[in-house]
Amino acid sequence: MVRSVPVLSLAVVASPPAGPGNAGRWRRWSRADTGQAATFLDLTDIDEITATLLAPPEQYEGLRRRVVDQFTLLSANRCLLQRSVNWGPLDPLLTAVARSRHLLVNTGGRLPDEVSLLLPISTMPKRALVAFNLLGPGGSDAHLMPYTASIATQGNLVARLAADIGHPPSAASRFVVDAVSRFRPGRLSGNHPGLLPRRGGPLGVPAIREYLDREAELALSEATVRSWARIVAEAQIVLRRALAEPFDPLSSSDNLLLAVGELRRDPAVPDDLDEAGIEAFLCDFVAWIEALDAAGDVAVPVLSTVAEYGRRWEALAAVTLDPYRPALIKMQEERRTVVARRSPLRGGARMRWRHLVSPTALVDLDPGGPGTYHVSVGTDDTSIEIRDPVVIDLFNRPVDRTFVEDVQRNREVYAYYTTDARRPARARLLVGLSVSRDVSRVSVAILLLMIVTVGLSALPFDLDTDAVAVVAVPSSFAATLLLTRERSSLAAWVLGPLKLLLLALLMALAVTAGVRAAFGWHTSL
């Protein structure tokens, strides 16, 4: 419900110069009920606030209080993620920023009761959103900012972190940072799937050359692309080492030449950018990465942030809230369910053997950052149970220290809670899948009956009428189970091997019966 407020005037407040790639994004305005007191303040175009919330210094680490992730396995292809982010009162940060920019002149030096700003929701993989929904504080409207706005904010964050350690990026390096963030894997995998490497290997020079020709209209020679690949090779290694994640052929930080097309399309870059100009941009960026690498551990946050934005992007929500009260942002999204017949788990022979012949499901966790983290995984299909949950890293190795403080575990849900800031920044939750015990008992009983039936029918004995009835009953049970439709494709996927075996037994029984009928294969007892 919209609160009715008498509006007498609109005061347009000039904003300070925006960062690179950020010009003309929004216009800040304040609503005034009288000439003295404004009841609304728009701070959405101040990236300093969003950057501080993304990478908070020590005095603001408690602003993001809690993150709750609830994963529900809907089918063999879909997983529903419901995330809620609880922010504490933001008045300390907002007051400090607004006062330094002289934005409280119409409010008596105090923040109004309504402030509009951008709040980080999640660092999300670069893929198309499915069934995405946002709710602001108290069920109010929350608007997901355009991807271009996130790119500008990410670039400003990188520049801010680098400037804090005395290595700010040049204008050319900043353009490359924005290009790395802007590239989306779907531009290659969706438009040109034939160029994708097999089994996750690196993209070859011919594939990169063809991609840049098709998507960026860059008619480059193979020698030029190979020369650029040598220029950026060391920088790619530095970024991957700082992020400490497996190689991704579609990451624009693992393969910096994928960002060349985005650099060419950047409207802020000169239109006449030629091969020599692109090479100069790349050389400048590589020199900046080398300077950061030489700075040591203090530069790792900068390098890892650049590398992460080659794989993920910051989802930002424009919301209106009361800065003196906690705010709850809710997000809902359908993601692809990653299921496998064989567990990807490495290390730990006992756990690996347990998962070897059982189906598993994987969900990506984002437990990093300050505040508490709650996560749960389950399924809405009552015929499916989860078991043997284990937290693994991105290299599919068990995480020895998850710093879990509380666990709830049963056949339908697994949940844990942690407040320790030492928890891994990125992880995955691996859970085994099985049918419920009542379904498994019936299925196994019918399977055993079918095995006995096929075995008896294959023996060269004369079968009378009663024996034929004994053979027919298990067959009807098996046929009924095969024709029964599961509640979800997840249950059908889990039961797939069992049903395939039953189908094979039914076919074997039919062949055996046909052979006996055709050739009179029998002997007397």
JOPENOR-V255881 format. One record per pair of residues at least 4 apart in sequence whose C-alpha atoms are under 8 Angstrom apart, sorted by the first residue. I is the first residue (numbers start at 0). GAP is how many residues later the second one is. D is the distance in Angstrom with one decimal. If there is no record, write none. Layout:
[[I:GAP:D] [I:GAP:D]]
//
This chain:
[[4:28:7.5] [5:27:5.9] [6:24:7.0] [6:25:6.2] [6:26:5.1] [6:27:8.0] [7:24:6.3] [7:25:5.4] [7:26:6.4] [8:22:6.6] [8:23:5.6] [8:24:7.0] [8:25:7.6] [8:26:7.7] [9:19:7.1] [9:20:6.2] [9:21:5.2] [9:22:6.2] [10:18:6.1] [10:19:5.5] [10:20:6.5] [10:21:7.2] [11:16:6.7] [11:17:4.8] [11:18:6.6] [12:15:6.1] [12:16:5.8] [12:17:7.4] [12:90:7.9] [13:13:7.9] [13:14:7.2] [14:12:7.5] [14:13:6.8] [16:6:7.6] [17:4:5.4] [17:5:5.4] [17:6:7.9] [18:4:6.9] [18:133:7.9] [18:137:6.5] [19:132:7.5] [19:136:7.7] [19:151:7.9] [19:154:7.6] [20:131:5.7] [20:247:7.1] [21:127:7.7] [21:130:5.6] [21:131:7.9] [24:20:7.2] [24:124:7.5] [25:18:7.5] [25:19:5.9] [26:18:7.2] [27:13:7.9] [27:14:5.4] [27:15:6.5] [27:16:7.3] [27:17:6.8] [28:12:6.6] [28:13:5.7] [29:8:6.5] [29:9:7.6] [29:10:5.4] [29:11:4.8] [29:12:6.2] [30:7:5.5] [30:8:6.0] [30:9:5.1] [30:10:6.9] [31:4:7.6] [31:5:6.0] [31:6:4.0] [31:7:5.9] [31:8:7.3] [32:4:6.5] [32:5:6.1] [32:6:6.8] [33:4:7.1] [34:71:7.8] [35:70:5.8] [35:71:7.0] [35:72:7.8] [36:69:5.3] [36:70:4.8] [36:71:6.9] [37:68:5.7] [37:69:5.4] [37:74:6.7] [38:68:7.7] [38:73:5.1] [38:74:6.2] [38:75:6.4] [39:72:5.8] [39:73:6.9] [39:74:4.9] [39:75:5.7] [39:76:7.8] [40:70:7.8] [40:71:6.8] [40:73:6.5] [40:74:4.9] [40:75:6.3] [41:73:5.8] [41:74:4.7] [41:75:6.4] [42:72:7.0] [42:73:5.7] [42:74:4.9] [42:75:7.9] [43:72:6.1] [43:73:4.1] [43:74:5.5] [43:274:7.1] [44:72:7.7] [45:4:7.4] [46:4:5.9] [46:106:6.2] [46:109:7.2] [47:4:6.0] [47:49:7.8] [48:4:6.3] [48:44:7.4] [48:45:7.2] [48:48:7.3] [49:4:6.2] [49:68:6.2] [49:69:6.5] [49:70:7.1] [49:103:7.5] [50:4:6.1] [50:5:7.7] [50:102:7.2] [50:103:7.9] [50:105:7.5] [50:106:5.3] [51:4:4.7] [51:5:7.1] [51:8:7.9] [52:7:7.9] [52:10:7.7] [52:11:7.9] [52:66:7.5] [52:67:7.2] [53:66:6.7] [55:4:5.5] [55:5:5.4] [56:4:6.2] [59:33:7.4] [60:309:5.9] [60:310:7.7] [61:26:7.4] [61:308:6.8] [61:309:6.4] [62:24:5.6] [62:25:5.0] [62:26:7.0] [62:27:6.7] [63:21:7.4] [63:22:6.2] [63:23:4.5] [63:24:6.1] [63:306:6.6] [63:307:5.8] [64:20:7.8] [64:21:5.6] [64:22:5.5] [64:23:6.1] [64:305:7.3] [64:306:4.5] [64:307:6.3] [65:19:5.9] [65:20:5.1] [65:21:7.2] [65:305:5.2] [65:306:4.7] [65:307:5.9] [65:308:7.8] [66:16:7.1] [66:17:5.8] [66:18:4.7] [66:19:6.3] [66:304:7.4] [66:305:6.3] [66:306:5.0] [66:307:6.3] [67:15:5.6] [67:16:5.3] [67:17:6.6] [67:305:6.0] [67:306:4.6] [67:307:5.8] [68:12:6.8] [68:13:5.9] [68:14:4.6] [68:15:6.8] [68:304:8.0] [68:305:6.2] [68:306:4.7] [68:307:6.5] [69:10:7.9] [69:11:5.7] [69:12:5.1] [69:13:6.4] [69:305:5.8] [69:306:4.9] [69:307:6.1] [70:8:6.6] [70:9:5.6] [70:10:4.7] [70:11:6.6] [70:292:7.7] [70:304:7.8] [70:305:6.1] [70:306:4.6] [70:307:6.4] [71:7:5.7] [71:8:5.1] [71:9:6.6] [71:305:5.9] [71:306:5.1] [71:307:5.0] [71:308:6.7] [72:5:6.6] [72:6:4.6] [72:7:6.4] [72:264:7.1] [72:304:7.6] [72:305:6.2] [72:306:4.6] [72:307:6.9] [72:417:8.0] [73:4:5.5] [73:5:5.3] [73:6:6.7] [73:305:6.3] [73:306:6.5] [73:307:7.5] [73:414:7.4] [73:416:7.2] [74:4:6.9] [74:262:7.5] [74:413:5.6] [74:414:5.1] [74:415:4.3] [74:416:7.7] [75:261:6.2] [75:262:7.9] [75:263:6.9] [75:412:7.8] [75:413:5.3] [75:414:4.1] [75:415:7.9] [75:417:6.6] [76:259:5.5] [76:260:4.9] [76:261:7.4] [76:412:7.9] [76:413:7.7] [77:256:6.4] [77:257:5.7] [77:258:4.8] [77:259:4.9] [78:255:5.6] [78:256:5.1] [78:257:5.8] [78:258:5.1] [79:252:7.3] [79:253:5.9] [79:254:4.5] [79:255:6.2] [80:251:5.7] [80:252:5.3] [80:253:6.1] [80:254:7.1] [81:248:7.3] [81:249:5.8] [81:250:4.5] [81:251:6.6] [82:247:5.8] [82:248:5.1] [82:249:6.3] [83:244:6.7] [83:245:5.5] [83:246:4.3] [83:247:6.2] [84:36:6.8] [84:243:5.7] [84:244:5.2] [84:245:6.5] [85:240:7.1] [85:241:5.9] [85:242:4.6] [85:243:6.5] [86:239:5.6] [86:240:5.1] [86:241:6.2] [87:237:6.9] [87:238:4.4] [87:239:6.4] [88:234:5.6] [88:235:5.0] [88:236:4.8] [88:237:4.7] [88:238:7.2] [89:4:6.1] [89:233:5.1] [89:234:6.5] [89:235:7.7] [89:236:7.7] [90:4:5.6] [90:20:7.5] [90:232:5.0] [90:233:5.6] [91:4:6.3] [92:4:6.3] [93:4:5.9] [93:17:7.9] [93:229:7.8] [94:4:5.8] [94:15:7.4] [94:16:6.5] [95:4:6.2] [96:4:6.4] [97:4:6.1] [97:5:5.1] [97:6:6.4] [98:4:6.0] [98:5:6.1] [98:10:7.4] [103:4:6.5] [103:5:4.9] [103:6:6.4] [103:7:6.9] [104:4:6.1] [106:4:6.6] [106:5:6.5] [110:4:7.8] [110:212:7.5] [112:208:7.7] [112:209:5.2] [112:210:6.8] [112:211:7.7] [113:206:6.3] [113:207:5.5] [113:208:5.1] [113:209:7.1] [114:205:5.5] [114:206:5.6] [114:207:6.3] [114:208:6.6] [115:202:6.9] [115:203:5.6] [115:204:4.2] [115:205:6.5] [116:201:5.7] [116:202:5.9] [116:203:6.7] [117:198:5.9] [117:199:5.4] [117:200:4.6] [117:201:6.4] [118:197:5.5] [118:198:5.2] [118:199:6.5] [118:200:7.3] [119:194:6.8] [119:195:6.0] [119:196:4.6] [119:197:6.4] [120:193:7.5] [120:194:5.6] [120:195:5.8] [120:196:6.7] [120:208:7.5] [120:210:7.6] [121:192:6.1] [121:193:5.5] [121:194:7.7] [122:189:6.2] [122:190:5.5] [122:191:4.6] [122:192:6.2] [122:243:7.9] [123:188:5.3] [123:189:5.4] [123:190:6.3] [123:191:6.7] [124:186:6.3] [124:187:4.4] [124:188:6.5] [125:58:5.9] [125:59:6.9] [125:185:6.3] [125:186:5.1] [125:187:6.4] [126:57:7.4] [126:58:7.5] [126:59:7.0] [128:204:7.1] [128:205:7.6] [129:203:6.1] [129:204:5.4] [129:205:7.0] [130:201:7.3] [130:202:5.4] [130:203:5.7] [131:199:7.4] [131:200:5.5] [131:201:4.4] [131:202:6.9] [132:198:5.7] [132:199:5.1] [132:200:6.6] [133:7:7.5] [133:8:5.7] [133:9:7.0] [133:10:7.4] [133:195:7.4] [133:196:5.7] [133:197:4.7] [133:198:6.6] [134:4:5.4] [134:5:6.0] [134:6:5.7] [134:7:5.3] [134:194:5.9] [134:195:5.1] [134:196:6.6] [135:4:4.7] [135:5:5.3] [135:6:4.7] [135:183:6.1] [135:184:7.7] [135:191:7.9] [135:192:6.6] [135:193:5.0] [135:194:6.6] [136:182:7.7] [136:183:7.8] [136:184:6.5] [136:190:5.2] [136:191:5.0] [136:192:5.9] [137:189:7.9] [137:190:7.3] [140:178:7.0] [141:175:5.9] [141:176:5.7] [141:177:5.0] [141:178:7.9] [142:174:5.3] [142:175:5.1] [142:176:6.8] [143:171:7.0] [143:172:5.9] [143:173:4.6] [143:174:6.4] [144:4:6.3] [144:5:7.0] [144:170:7.3] [144:171:5.7] [144:172:5.9] [144:173:6.6] [145:4:6.7] [146:4:6.3] [147:4:6.4] [147:34:7.6] [148:4:6.3] [149:4:6.0] [149:163:7.1] [149:164:6.0] [149:165:6.9] [149:166:6.8] [150:4:6.2] [150:27:6.3] [150:30:6.0] [150:31:6.3] [150:162:7.7] [151:4:6.2] [151:26:7.1] [152:4:6.1] [153:4:6.3] [153:24:7.9] [153:27:7.6] [153:155:7.7] [153:159:8.0] [153:160:7.3] [154:4:6.2] [154:19:7.0] [154:22:6.4] [154:23:5.8] [154:26:7.9] [155:4:6.0] [156:4:6.2] [157:4:6.1] [157:144:6.2] [157:147:6.9] [157:148:6.9] [158:4:6.0] [158:9:5.9] [158:10:6.2] [158:15:7.5] [159:4:6.3] [159:8:7.5] [160:4:7.0] [160:140:7.7] [160:141:6.0] [161:4:6.5] [161:5:5.1] [161:6:4.9] [161:7:7.0] [161:137:7.5] [161:140:6.0] [162:4:5.3] [162:5:4.2] [162:6:7.7] [163:4:7.9] [164:133:7.2] [164:134:7.2] [166:121:7.8] [166:124:7.6] [166:125:6.9] [168:4:5.5] [168:5:5.8] [168:119:6.7] [169:4:6.1] [169:114:7.9] [170:4:6.4] [171:4:6.6] [171:109:5.5] [171:112:6.6] [171:113:7.0] [172:4:6.2] [172:108:6.7] [172:109:7.8] [172:111:6.0] [172:112:4.5] [172:115:7.1] [173:4:6.3] [174:4:6.2] [174:88:6.9] [174:94:7.7] [175:4:6.1] [175:83:7.4] [175:87:6.5] [175:105:7.1] [175:106:7.4] [175:109:6.7] [176:4:6.4] [176:129:6.9] [177:4:6.0] [177:85:8.0] [178:4:6.3] [178:80:5.2] [178:81:7.2] [178:83:5.0] [178:84:5.2] [178:87:7.6] [179:72:5.4] [179:73:6.4] [179:76:7.1] [179:78:7.9] [179:79:5.1] [179:82:7.6] [179:126:7.9] [179:129:7.0] [179:130:5.5] [180:71:7.7] [180:125:7.9] [180:128:5.1] [180:129:5.4] [180:131:7.9] [180:132:7.2] [181:77:7.8] [181:80:6.6] [182:4:7.7] [182:69:6.5] [182:75:7.3] [182:76:6.0] [182:79:6.2] [182:127:7.4] [183:4:7.9] [184:4:6.0] [184:5:7.8] [184:65:5.5] [184:66:7.1] [185:4:4.7] [185:5:7.0] [186:4:5.7] [186:5:7.6] [187:4:5.2] [187:5:6.7] [187:7:7.7] [187:8:7.8] [187:23:7.2] [188:4:4.7] [188:6:7.7] [188:7:6.6] [191:4:7.6] [191:19:7.7] [194:8:7.9] [194:12:5.5] [194:16:7.8] [195:7:7.0] [195:11:7.8] [196:4:5.5] [196:5:6.4] [196:6:5.8] [196:7:7.8] [196:52:7.8] [199:48:7.1] [199:49:6.4] [200:48:6.5] [201:46:7.9] [201:47:5.2] [202:4:6.2] [202:5:6.7] [202:46:6.3] [203:4:6.4] [204:4:6.1] [204:17:7.0] [204:20:6.5] [204:21:6.3] [205:4:6.1] [205:16:6.8] [206:4:6.1] [207:4:6.2] [207:17:7.7] [207:49:7.4] [207:50:7.2] [208:4:6.2] [208:10:8.0] [208:11:6.6] [208:12:7.5] [208:13:6.7] [208:16:6.4] [209:4:6.2] [210:4:5.9] [210:5:7.7] [211:4:5.0] [211:5:6.4] [211:6:5.5] [211:7:7.5] [211:8:8.0] [211:46:7.8] [211:48:7.7] [211:49:6.0] [212:4:4.7] [212:5:4.6] [212:6:5.2] [212:7:7.1] [213:4:7.6] [214:46:6.8] [215:45:4.8] [215:46:7.7] [215:48:6.7] [215:49:7.2] [219:4:6.3] [219:5:6.8] [220:4:6.6] [221:4:6.1] [222:4:6.1] [223:4:6.2] [224:4:6.1] [225:4:6.4] [226:4:6.5] [227:4:6.4] [227:29:7.6] [227:51:7.0] [227:54:8.0] [228:4:5.9] [228:28:7.1] [229:4:7.9] [230:51:7.6] [230:52:7.0] [230:55:7.6] [231:4:6.2] [231:24:6.8] [231:25:8.0] [231:50:7.2] [231:51:7.8] [231:54:6.4] [232:4:6.6] [233:4:6.4] [234:4:6.3] [234:51:5.8] [234:54:6.2] [234:55:7.0] [235:4:6.1] [235:17:6.3] [235:18:5.3] [235:19:6.8] [235:20:6.9] [236:4:6.1] [236:17:7.6] [237:4:6.3] [237:51:7.7] [237:55:7.1] [237:65:7.8] [238:4:6.3] [238:14:6.9] [238:15:7.4] [238:64:5.7] [238:65:6.4] [238:67:7.4] [238:68:5.4] [239:4:6.0] [239:5:6.8] [239:6:8.0] [239:7:7.4] [239:13:7.6] [239:14:6.5] [239:64:7.8] [239:67:6.6] [240:4:7.7] [241:58:5.8] [241:59:7.9] [241:61:6.0] [241:62:5.0] [241:65:7.7] [242:60:7.4] [242:61:4.6] [242:62:7.8] [242:64:6.2] [242:65:6.8] [244:149:6.3] [244:150:7.2] [245:148:6.8] [245:149:6.4] [246:7:6.8] [247:6:6.5] [248:5:6.7] [248:6:6.7] [249:4:7.6] [249:5:7.2] [249:61:7.9] [250:4:6.1] [250:59:5.2] [250:60:5.2] [251:4:5.0] [251:5:7.2] [251:6:5.5] [251:7:5.8] [251:58:4.7] [251:59:7.1] [252:53:7.4] [252:54:5.2] [252:55:7.7] [252:56:7.7] [252:57:4.7] [252:58:7.5] [253:53:7.6] [253:56:7.5] [254:4:7.9] [255:4:7.3] [256:4:7.9] [257:4:7.8] [258:4:6.2] [259:4:6.2] [259:18:7.5] [260:4:6.3] [261:4:6.1] [262:6:7.3] [263:5:7.2] [263:7:7.8] [263:9:7.1] [264:4:7.8] [266:4:7.7] [268:4:7.5] [272:4:5.5] [272:5:6.6] [273:4:6.2] [274:4:6.2] [275:4:6.2] [276:4:6.4] [277:4:6.3] [278:4:6.1] [279:4:6.1] [280:4:6.3] [281:4:6.1] [282:4:6.1] [283:4:6.3] [284:4:6.3] [285:4:6.2] [286:4:6.2] [287:4:6.3] [288:4:6.1] [288:14:7.6] [289:4:6.2] [290:4:6.4] [291:4:7.2] [291:7:5.6] [291:8:8.0] [291:10:8.0] [291:11:7.4] [292:6:6.7] [292:7:7.7] [292:10:8.0] [294:4:6.0] [295:4:7.2] [298:4:6.4] [299:4:5.9] [300:4:6.0] [301:4:6.4] [302:4:6.2] [303:4:5.9] [304:4:6.3] [305:4:6.8] [306:4:7.3] [307:4:5.9] [308:4:5.7] [320:6:7.0] [321:4:7.9] [321:5:7.9] [336:24:7.1] [336:25:7.2] [336:26:7.4] [337:23:5.6] [337:24:5.3] [337:25:7.1] [338:20:6.9] [338:21:5.5] [338:22:4.4] [338:23:6.4] [339:19:5.5] [339:20:5.4] [339:21:6.6] [340:15:7.7] [340:16:6.7] [340:17:6.0] [340:18:4.3] [340:19:6.5] [341:13:6.5] [341:14:5.1] [341:15:6.0] [341:16:6.5] [341:17:6.2] [341:18:7.1] [342:9:7.0] [342:12:5.3] [342:13:5.8] [342:15:7.6] [342:16:7.1] [342:17:6.1] [343:52:6.2] [344:7:6.1] [344:47:7.5] [344:51:5.1] [344:52:6.0] [344:53:7.2] [345:6:6.9] [345:50:5.6] [345:51:5.0] [345:52:7.2] [346:5:7.0] [346:50:6.2] [346:51:7.1] [347:4:6.1] [347:50:7.8] [348:4:6.0] [349:4:6.3] [350:4:6.4] [351:4:6.0] [352:4:7.7] [353:4:7.4] [354:4:7.2] [354:5:7.3] [354:77:7.0] [357:74:6.9] [357:75:7.2] [357:76:7.7] [358:73:6.0] [358:74:5.6] [358:75:7.4] [358:135:6.7] [359:70:6.7] [359:71:5.6] [359:72:4.4] [359:73:5.5] [360:69:5.8] [360:70:5.5] [360:71:6.4] [360:72:7.1] [361:66:6.5] [361:67:5.7] [361:68:4.8] [361:69:6.7] [362:65:5.6] [362:66:5.4] [362:67:6.9] [363:62:7.9] [363:63:6.3] [363:64:4.5] [363:65:6.6] [364:61:6.2] [364:62:5.2] [364:63:5.2] [364:64:6.9] [365:59:6.6] [365:60:5.5] [365:61:6.9] [366:6:6.0] [366:56:7.2] [366:57:6.9] [366:58:5.7] [366:59:6.5] [366:60:7.6] [367:53:7.6] [367:55:6.8] [367:56:6.3] [367:57:3.9] [367:58:6.6] [368:52:7.1] [368:56:7.1] [369:51:6.2] [370:48:6.4] [370:50:7.7] [371:45:7.4] [371:46:5.8] [371:47:4.4] [371:48:7.6] [372:44:5.8] [372:45:5.5] [372:46:6.4] [373:41:7.3] [373:42:6.0] [373:43:4.6] [373:44:6.7] [374:40:5.5] [374:41:5.8] [374:42:6.7] [375:37:6.7] [375:38:5.5] [375:39:4.0] [375:40:6.6] [376:36:5.7] [376:37:5.5] [376:38:6.5] [377:8:7.1] [377:34:5.7] [377:35:4.4] [377:36:6.6] [378:5:7.1] [378:6:7.7] [378:33:6.7] [378:34:7.4] [380:106:6.7] [380:107:6.9] [380:110:7.5] [381:30:7.9] [381:54:7.5] [382:52:5.5] [382:53:5.1] [382:56:7.0] [382:108:6.9] [383:28:7.8] [383:49:6.7] [383:50:5.7] [383:51:4.5] [383:52:5.4] [383:107:6.3] [384:26:5.2] [384:27:5.5] [384:48:5.9] [384:49:5.3] [384:50:5.8] [384:51:5.7] [385:24:8.0] [385:25:5.4] [385:26:6.0] [385:27:6.9] [385:28:7.9] [385:45:6.2] [385:46:5.5] [385:47:4.8] [385:48:6.4] [386:23:8.0] [386:24:6.5] [386:44:6.0] [386:45:5.0] [386:46:6.4] [386:47:7.7] [387:43:5.9] [387:44:5.7] [388:25:7.4] [388:40:6.9] [388:41:5.6] [388:42:4.4] [388:43:6.7] [389:8:7.0] [389:39:5.9] [389:40:5.3] [389:41:6.6] [390:7:6.1] [390:8:5.8] [390:11:7.5] [390:36:6.8] [390:37:5.8] [390:38:4.6] [390:39:6.1] [391:4:5.5] [391:5:5.2] [391:6:4.3] [391:7:5.0] [391:35:5.9] [391:36:5.3] [391:37:6.2] [391:38:7.0] [392:4:5.5] [392:5:6.4] [392:6:6.0] [392:33:7.0] [392:34:4.7] [392:35:6.0] [393:32:7.3] [393:33:6.0] [393:34:6.8] [400:22:7.5] [401:21:5.7] [401:22:7.0] [402:15:6.3] [402:16:7.9] [402:17:6.1] [402:19:7.4] [402:20:5.9] [403:12:6.5] [403:13:5.9] [403:14:4.9] [403:15:8.0] [403:16:8.0] [404:11:7.4] [404:12:5.8] [404:13:5.2] [404:14:7.5] [405:10:5.5] [405:11:5.2] [405:12:7.1] [406:7:7.6] [406:8:5.7] [406:9:4.3] [406:10:6.5] [407:5:7.7] [407:6:5.9] [407:7:5.1] [407:8:6.2] [408:4:6.1] [408:5:4.6] [408:6:6.4] [409:4:6.4] [417:5:8.0] [432:61:7.2] [433:60:6.6] [434:4:6.3] [434:5:6.0] [434:56:7.2] [434:59:7.1] [434:60:7.3] [435:4:6.1] [436:4:6.0] [437:4:6.5] [438:4:6.1] [439:4:5.9] [440:4:6.1] [441:4:6.2] [442:4:6.2] [442:38:7.8] [442:55:7.8] [443:4:6.2] [444:4:6.2] [445:4:6.1] [445:28:6.6] [445:31:6.7] [445:32:6.3] [446:4:6.3] [446:31:7.6] [446:55:6.4] [447:4:6.3] [448:4:6.0] [448:25:6.0] [449:4:6.0] [449:24:6.0] [449:25:6.8] [449:28:7.5] [449:52:7.5] [449:55:6.6] [449:56:7.7] [450:4:6.1] [450:54:7.0] [451:4:6.1] [452:4:6.1] [452:18:5.7] [452:21:7.4] [452:56:7.8] [453:4:6.1] [453:51:6.9] [453:54:7.0] [453:55:5.4] [453:58:7.9] [454:4:6.7] [456:14:7.7] [456:52:7.3] [456:55:6.9] [456:56:7.4] [457:54:6.3] [459:61:6.1] [459:62:4.5] [459:63:5.6] [460:60:7.9] [460:61:4.8] [460:62:4.9] [460:63:6.0] [460:64:6.7] [461:60:4.9] [461:61:5.5] [461:62:5.7] [461:63:7.5] [462:4:5.5] [462:5:6.5] [463:4:6.4] [464:4:6.4] [465:4:6.4] [466:4:6.3] [467:4:6.2] [468:4:6.3] [469:4:7.3] [470:4:6.7] [471:4:6.2] [472:4:6.4] [473:4:6.1] [474:4:6.1] [474:31:6.8] [475:4:6.1] [476:4:6.3] [477:4:6.2] [477:24:6.5] [477:28:7.7] [478:4:6.2] [478:27:8.0] [479:4:6.1] [480:18:7.9] [481:17:6.2] [481:20:7.7] [481:21:7.4] [484:7:7.8] [485:5:6.0] [485:6:5.7] [486:4:6.8] [487:4:6.5] [488:4:5.9] [489:4:6.2] [490:4:6.1] [491:4:5.8] [494:4:6.2] [495:4:6.1] [496:4:6.2] [497:4:6.3] [498:4:6.1] [499:4:6.2] [500:4:6.2] [501:4:6.2] [502:4:6.2] [503:4:6.1] [504:4:6.1] [505:4:6.2] [506:4:6.2] [507:4:6.1] [508:4:6.1] [509:4:6.1] [510:4:6.2] [511:4:6.3] [512:4:6.1] [513:4:6.1] [514:4:5.9] [514:5:7.6] [514:6:7.3] [515:4:5.0] [515:5:4.8] [515:6:7.4] [516:4:7.5]]
//
